Amino acid sequence: MNDDLKIENNASLEDWKKPKNTFTKKTITSHFPVWIKNIWHYIDIVRFFISWKHYNDALNGWNSICEKPEYEAQKSHDAIVVIIYSFIRPDPVFVGVDLLINHMFNNVHYKVYCCENSKDFFDVVNNPNVKNLWIFGHGSRELLRCSDKKCEYEKLVRILIPEALNKDYVYQFTCNNSDEKSLADYLSNGNGFANYKINNVYEIKKWIENIVMDDSWKTH
């Protein structure tokens, strides 16, 4: 364990170990009309690509996915789930993926799953050989937004096979703005990461840096 972790973007070691529930109704921003949220989403994408640093970090994530898609994932392994929303490469959700892949390669059995729809995501979660989930995408604590629809975790766990209901860890690197039950709550008894706030990619990147410095999450 490295005790000299930098605390940046409010992403301290304690944030991922035991995220505090500071959610209130004032913190949610989903009361805006859908068309306003959609416009803001595309503005955010434009802002992302204008910034070279943001773009380069996402490109590093995408390159790592292409160059190191798996390591000895024939049996029990970690699933790095990357939700694909459009033809745009790289996508902002790729930021931080390279840190995780570089740490796991030759160290932890893993496979990257690029999920283009909700069925792809369900198939990964329903795979009994997947023991840990690392999810990159958009959503909130209780759901993941896929390209075709929102995948509500409460409904998803009802149709999983019994062998897929118990994961060691679930890391939700998405927005987690609500106080509802997360996928980690359903599948890993809260082990992993699902905080209670809207996250940006650089908070997520810092949390990943903190997590890979800590050996306590390893299960292989």
N, C-alpha and C positions, 0 to 999 in steps of 0.2 A: 504494500500500500504506500502510495506517495502522499505524504502529508503536506506537500508544498503546492497543492493544486491551486491554480489561479482561479479566482472567482470573477467571472466575466459574464455579462448579460444575465445576471441573477442565476447563473447555472452553477451553483456550488455543489460539492459532493453530497451534502445533505439533501439537496433537491431531488436527486435521483434515488437516493437510499430510502428516504421517507418523505415524499412530497407532502406538503401541508395543504389541507383543504381550506383554501381561502376564497373559494368560489361564492359569489353572491349574484343575485339576479342583475345587479348593476354591471357585472363583468361580461355579460353575454351581449353579442352584437348581432344576433340572428333575427332581430325584430324588423330589420330593414326589408323592404320589398326585394323579391328575388332579382328583379332586373337591375336594381342598384348594386346588389352584391356581385352580380355577374360583371357589370361594368368595372367595379373596383378590382375584381380578380384580374381582368385583362390589363388594367392600368398597372397592377402590381407586376405582371409578367413583363411589360415594357420596361418598368423601372429596373427589374432584375437584369435584363439583357443590356441595359445601358451601362450598368456597373461591371467593369471587367473582372473585378475580384469575385463577385457573385457568380458570374458566368464561368470563370475558370474553376472555381470550387465544384460547381455542378458538373463541368466537363471531366474533372478528375474522378468524380463519382461514376460517371457513365463509362469512362475508359476502364476503370477497375472492374466494373460489371462485365465488360466485354473480354478483358484479358484474364480475369480470375473468377470465372462463374461458379466454380465449386472446388471443394477439396474433400476427397474421400467421403462422398455423400451417399454411398450405396445403401447404408443402413441407417442407424440412428444419427441424426445431424441437426444442426441449427438451420432454420429457414430465414434468409434475409429477403423479406417481401417488399418489392418496389412496385407501387401502383402506377400504371401507365395511363395517362389521361389524354394524350394527343400524340401527333407525329413529331412534335418538337423535341429535339435532342440538342443539348441536355435540358432536362426539366429541373426546376428548383428543388423538387423533392429528392434529387440525387445528391444534394449537398450532405457530406458526412458519411456517405456510403463507403467511400474509399478508405476512410480511417478504420472502419469496422472490418472490411475485407482484408486490408493489409495486416491487421492484427491477427485475424483468424487464419490466414493462409499458412499452411504447414504447421498449424498449431491447434485448430479446432475444426472438426468436421462440419462443413456447411455447404449450402447451395443457395444461389440467388434465384429467386422466382420473380420474373417480371409479369405481373398480373394485369391483363388488359380488360378484365371484367370481373363481376362478383363471383361467377362460377370458378374462375381461376383461383381467386382468393379462398373460396370455400374448400377447393380441392387440396390446397396447401395445408390449411388448418386441420382438415379431416384426415391427413396422412399420419398414421400412427408412428411412422419413423421420424417425424418432425417433433423434436423434444423442446426446442426453444423457438420463439418467434420474435423477429426484429422487423417492425412494420414501418415503412416510409410512405407517407401519403398525406391526404387531407381527411379531416374528420373531427370527431370530438370523443370524449371518453367512452360514450356508449355506442358509437358507430364509426364505420369507415366509408368514406365516399369513393365508390368505384366509378368507372366511366359510364356504366349503364344504370346504376342505381345506388342508393345508400344501403350498406350492409349493416343491419342492426345486430349487435352482438348477442342480445338476449334471444333473438329468434334463431341466430346461427347455431348457438350451442345446443338448442333443442333437437337439432337434426344431425349432430355429429355422431359418429360411431363411438361406442364406449371407450375403445382403445385410444381415441384422440382427445378425450376430455381432460386429460391430465398432462399439462406441460410443466416443465421446471421453471421457466421464465417467459414472460411476454413483455416486450418493450414496444410501446406505442409512440413512435416518433412522428406524431401528428399533432394538430391542435387537440387539446383535451379539455375544452371549455365546457364543463358542466360538473355536477356532483353525482352523476349517475354511475352505475357500476361499469367498470372497464372490462376489456377482454382478459386482462390480467386477473381481475377479481374472479371471473368465471372459471378460468382454466388453470391458474397457477397460484391460487390463494393470495393474490396480490403481489407475488414475487415478480420483479421486473421493473417496469417504469410506465406510469401513466399519471401525470400530474393533473392539475385542475385549472389550466389556463390556456389562452391562445399562445402558441409558440411560434417563434420565427426560426428560420433555418440555422441561424448562428447560435441561438440558444441550444438547439438540438445538436449542433456540431460540438459545442463545448461539453454537453452532457455525455456524448459518445467518448470524447477524450477522457473524461473522468471515469467512465465505466470501464474502458479497456485498461486503465491503470490499476483496477481493483480485481484481484484474482478470485474474489469470493463468488462471482457469478458463474465461473467455469464449471461445467458438469462432465466434460470428457477427459 
